[in-house]
Each structure stands twice: as C-alpha cells, then as structure tokens.
Amino acid sequence: MPITSTKNEDSTVIAVTGQFDYSIHREFRDTYKNLPPNTKIILELSQTAYLDSSALGMLLLLREHLGEEKANISITRCNPDIRRVFEMSNFHTLFNIS
C-alpha cells in the first residue's frame, strides 16, 4: 500500500510511499474523508520519490476538506526535488513544510 495512516492523540499522520500521483487519488481521499475539519494532519513524505500536479490537486482538496485557511496541515521530510515543486507552485504559503 502506498499510503498509511496513523492516528495519534493530537494528529493523524499520513505517509505516502513511492509515487504520489493520480493512481492513489481514491486511496488518499479515503484516508481523510471521515476526519473532522479540526484534525491536525502531518503528511510524511520521506519515502515519496515523485509527485505530480495531480498530487498538488489532492493536497488542495485535503486542505478544503479541513477548512481551507483554518486547516492544520504539515508536510514533513520531503526530498529536495519535492520541496522545490512545493516552492515553485507556492504551496509553502498554504502548508507548513519542514
């Protein structure tokens, strides 16, 4: 499975392994569709080798589900290439990226 989800006492950690692209759209949506809007999400990308524009769209849908500006989403441990995609697309202004 390319996606794992773990609930902690104060957050939900979603980890993506391999390709973050349209092929995992349904599985990604299923990890958050039943979460309440105030859920803190940590998206862990240390094992993500690639992400494309559909992944960016999926992140926007996640943000919308969790309340747009009120969403508490952190993206962690992404490789330099993925970090560059986030910066080029200005996602660093929408998400906490570390």
N, C-alpha and C positions, 0 to 999 in steps of 0.2 A: 504494500500500500504506500503510495507516495505521500499521504497525509496522515499524521497522527494528531490527536487532540487530547490534552490532559488538563483536567480541572484542578486547580489549586484552591486554597481557601479564599484568595482575593483576586484570582485571574484565571483565564483559560489560555493555555499555551497551544498554539497550532504550529506544527513543524511540517515543512514541505521538503521532500527528498527528490532529487533528480530535476526533472523539467517542470517548471511552473508555467503551464500553458493551457490552452483551451481543453486539452484532453482530460484535465482534472477539474473542470468547471463544476460539474454536478457534485463531486465529492467535496470540493472546497465549500460550496454553498451549504451542503448538508452539515458541515462542522459547526456552522454558526446560526443556521436558520431558526433554531429554537431558543437562542440565547436572548435574554432581555437587553434592552438598549444600554443599560448602565454597566454592562460587563466590560471588564478590562481585558484586552486581548494582547498577547505577546506572540507575534509572528516570528518564529525562529527559522532562519534561512541558512544555517551553517552547512547543510547538506544539499542546498539548492545550487545546481550547476548553471541554470539558464532560466531566464524569464522573458516573456514577450509582452506585446501590447495587450493581449487578452488578459494576462495576469494583472496588468495595471487596471484594467476594467473591473476585474474581480475584486481588487482591493477597494476601488471606489464603491462598488456595491456593498462590500462589508462595512465600509465607513458610513454609507447611507443607512444601512440596517441598524447600526449602533448609534445613530443620532447626529450624523454629519459633524458639525463643529463640536458637539459635546462628546463625540466618540473618543474613547481612550484606547488607542492602538499604538503599540510599539513594535517596530521591526528591528530584529536583532541579528547580529552575527552574519550579515550578508558579505559576500566576497566583493572585492573592489569593482569588478565589472558590473555586478548588480547594483552596487551603491552608485556607480556612475549613471546607470539608467534612471535611478530614482532622482538623482540631481538634475539630469538633463530634462526630465519631464516635470520638474518642480514638485515632486512628491515629498521632498524633505520639508515642504511648507505645510503639508497635510497630515503627515505622520511623524512620530518620534522615531528617528532612525539612529541606531547605535551599533 
